[in-house]
Amino acid sequence: DDSEVAEAVRFVREHACEGIGVEDVVGHVRISRSVLQRKFRQGLHRSIYDEIMQVRIAYAQRLLAESDLSIGTVADKAGFGSQEYMTDVFRRKMGQPPAKYRKAHKPC
């Protein structure tokens, strides 16, 4: 219902894999970081950072399952900046490393 949160979410979904951060989202919406964070938590029950990571993880999952790209290339395309960082975030969010996820979700 909140137009600023809706615009921020739209921006995140369109640009998360380009390596944006919370400050980029705040700058796009043009309200204070604290106000936008509060609105995110009230409306979506997660932070701006969590939204960015959710979009990146979802894209990485799709690439892992549907392509033969290296884990490093997947990390780069999903906006993580490094394979190590993606592996750490992926393991925390998904409960397993990217290679194991790929093995379990790759079509035969």
C-alpha positions as CSV (number, residue, x, y, z in Angstrom):
1,D,0.0,0.0,0.0
2,D,3.0,2.3,0.5
3,S,4.1,3.9,-2.8
4,E,7.7,4.5,-1.5
5,V,8.1,0.9,-0.5
6,A,6.6,-0.3,-3.8
7,E,9.0,1.9,-5.7
8,A,11.9,0.7,-3.6
9,V,11.0,-2.9,-4.2
10,R,10.6,-2.3,-7.9
11,F,14.1,-0.7,-8.0
12,V,15.6,-3.6,-6.1
13,R,14.0,-6.2,-8.4
14,E,15.3,-4.4,-11.5
15,H,18.8,-3.6,-10.2
16,A,19.8,-6.0,-7.4
17,C,22.0,-8.1,-9.6
18,E,23.9,-5.0,-10.7
19,G,25.6,-4.8,-7.3
20,I,23.4,-2.1,-5.7
21,G,23.4,-1.5,-2.0
22,V,20.9,-0.1,0.5
23,E,22.2,3.5,-0.1
24,D,21.4,3.1,-3.9
25,V,17.8,2.2,-3.0
26,V,17.5,5.0,-0.5
27,G,18.8,7.5,-3.1
28,H,16.4,6.3,-5.7
29,V,13.4,6.7,-3.4
30,R,14.7,9.9,-1.9
31,I,13.5,9.5,1.7
32,S,15.7,9.0,4.7
33,R,17.3,5.6,5.2
34,S,15.7,5.2,8.7
35,V,12.2,6.0,7.4
36,L,12.5,3.6,4.4
37,Q,13.9,0.8,6.7
38,R,11.0,1.3,9.1
39,K,8.5,1.2,6.3
40,F,10.1,-2.0,4.9
41,R,10.0,-3.7,8.3
42,Q,6.4,-2.7,8.9
43,G,5.2,-3.6,5.4
44,L,7.4,-6.5,4.3
45,H,8.8,-7.8,7.6
46,R,12.3,-7.6,6.3
47,S,15.0,-5.0,5.7
48,I,16.1,-3.4,2.4
49,Y,19.3,-5.4,2.5
50,D,17.2,-8.6,3.0
51,E,15.2,-7.7,-0.1
52,I,18.3,-7.2,-2.1
53,M,19.7,-10.6,-1.0
54,Q,16.4,-12.3,-1.6
55,V,16.4,-11.1,-5.2
56,R,20.1,-12.1,-5.7
57,I,19.6,-15.5,-4.2
58,A,16.6,-16.2,-6.4
59,Y,18.5,-15.3,-9.5
60,A,21.5,-17.4,-8.4
61,Q,19.2,-20.3,-7.8
62,R,17.8,-20.1,-11.3
63,L,21.2,-19.8,-12.9
64,L,22.5,-22.8,-10.8
65,A,19.6,-25.0,-11.8
66,E,19.3,-23.9,-15.4
67,S,22.9,-23.3,-16.6
68,D,26.3,-24.8,-16.6
69,L,27.9,-21.4,-15.6
70,S,30.7,-21.7,-13.0
71,I,29.8,-20.7,-9.5
72,G,32.0,-17.7,-9.8
73,T,30.2,-16.5,-12.9
74,V,26.8,-17.1,-11.2
75,A,28.1,-15.0,-8.3
76,D,29.1,-12.2,-10.6
77,K,25.9,-12.3,-12.7
78,A,23.8,-12.3,-9.5
79,G,25.6,-9.2,-8.1
80,F,27.5,-10.7,-5.2
81,G,30.9,-9.5,-6.3
82,S,32.7,-12.7,-5.3
83,Q,32.2,-16.4,-5.2
84,E,33.1,-16.5,-1.6
85,Y,30.5,-13.9,-0.6
86,M,27.8,-15.6,-2.6
87,T,28.7,-19.0,-1.1
88,D,28.5,-17.5,2.5
89,V,25.2,-15.8,1.9
90,F,23.8,-18.8,0.0
91,R,24.7,-21.2,2.7
92,R,23.2,-19.0,5.4
93,K,19.9,-18.4,3.5
94,M,19.5,-21.8,1.8
95,G,21.2,-24.1,4.3
96,Q,23.6,-25.5,1.7
97,P,26.4,-24.3,-0.6
98,P,25.6,-23.4,-4.2
99,A,27.3,-26.5,-5.6
100,K,25.1,-28.8,-3.5
101,Y,22.0,-26.8,-4.5
102,R,22.9,-27.1,-8.2
103,K,23.4,-30.9,-7.9
104,A,20.0,-31.3,-6.2
105,H,18.1,-29.0,-8.6
106,K,19.7,-29.6,-12.0
107,P,17.4,-31.4,-14.4
108,C,18.6,-34.8,-15.5
